């Protein structure tokens, strides 16, 4: 199937999905009165909420501030995660003792870090970034550790015989050889960071998608809530496809694996 046909199929599928969704609202709310209008979102209502947020210039501001926090928190998570991952590789005692703890902490929902963020940092921008960092760092650390371990030992031995050691060994041999699993791990870390962003933003009144979601909840505006959820999903998927998936495909093609 060509790319054009694939896109056409996807467009038709989503048009049908939206039509079915609107039909369910019409049948369940207008005809049989199964649900209250304020409890069941519908495409037309979501589109009206979108237009209203655009007219108020609230949507672009919310997306901008949320993306800024997500990127800052994610970059901090990458730095810390790489540092912890390398330590787990370099020191076996840390891998045996610290890794199980990291795996356990990784399973915690991001919302668990919100009380710590509020008590330590208050209702500030730093508190949101703290939640993002805590939500994604450990996932990246585990991914880095597993990615570096996946490197063929023959490459490392060959590099050492040619004089490579220390940081040069990592930069010239280990990191390039482990790029595919590392990119997959970074992609997973981004998904954790993006989810943690919502947990962090709903606790403050600052501008962002989380704050818009909270306002929709407080005003019982189910269409606005649904709109913010859809925007969050779309942005997360776009970043993953345009950044990580493209980078992953490029690396795999360069290495002759795709």
Buried (B, 14 or more C-beta within 10 A) or exposed (E): EEEEEEEEEEEEEEEEEBEEBBEBBEEBBEEEEEEEBEEBBBBEBBEBBBEBBEEEEBBEBBBEBBBEBBBBBBEBBBEBBBEBBBBBBEEEEBBEEBBEEBEEBBEEEBBEBBEEBBEEBEEBBEBBBBBBBBBBBBBBBBBBBBBBBEBEEEBBEEBEEEEBEEEEBBEEBBBBBBBBBBBBBBBBBBBBBBBBBBBBBBBBEBBBBBBBBBBBBEEEBBBBBBBBBEBBEEBBEEBBEEBBBEBBEEBBEEEEEE
